[in-house]
Amino acid sequence: MVDANEFFRAATLRICGSLRIEEGLRACVEYLALHLPADTLYLERYEPDLGAMRIVARGRRDEGVRLDTLVPLPEAARASMAAMGRAWREGVLPPVLVFNDPEEPITRSLLEALEEPPSSVLSLPLIVEDRMVGALALLAEGRGRFAEEHVGLYATLREPLFVAMSNTLEHEEVVRLKNLLADDNRQLHRELLRRSGDELVGADFGLREVLQKIRQVADTESPVLLTGETGVG
């Protein structure tokens, strides 16, 4: 078994070694696989208003991918999420959640939606202000893959993984708000153009009335006004 301090340093360097979270996940799972069952790492963001989990990124030993996949959770899975929140507030939620049974409601929902084979899962919850906002889930294909020593090693990564997850989710929120602001600005710009266009059209209508009056006056005046008193050009 690898020394816990060495494991912590090596895994931390990999998860924090790239500004792209998907590449950090890829490098991390590649290292984890040397010391415990590890096939895939998923960064997940829980969206309670939608009753769903949004998959932000995925890391496998051969690739890292940025995702934006929304997975609706059935009622049993939402109840499990609520129970985890209560356990956290009561101070009894473990640092790493172990799902060695692929039939557990949350696990089954995510595995099926992501088209993953039946797998055991270690989930590192991301808690902010007593709210579960996401998790980093480590998958290993098969049932009962994780033993206590594996859970202990994964638990040592709580802080660096927490920082990586928080930074990524905060960046996602900044991008979302930036896009909302850009949409608002575009809508405001269109509204200003519309109102400006209405004012110009009104002015144009007023100008046409003036021109029409000038033409009427010109039509009723003597030709002398146009040719001169001598009638010559």
SULWO-V677130 format. One record per helix or strand of 3 or more residues. SS is the DSSP state (H for helix, E for strand). FROM is the first residue (numbers start at 1). TO is the last residue. If there is no record, write none. Layout:
ss=SS from=FROM to=TO
ss=SS from=FROM to=TO
This chain:
ss=H from=4 to=15
ss=H from=21 to=32
ss=E from=40 to=47
ss=E from=52 to=60
ss=E from=63 to=72
ss=H from=75 to=89
ss=E from=97 to=99
ss=H from=105 to=113
ss=E from=119 to=128
ss=E from=131 to=141
ss=H from=148 to=155
ss=H from=158 to=220
ss=H from=224 to=227
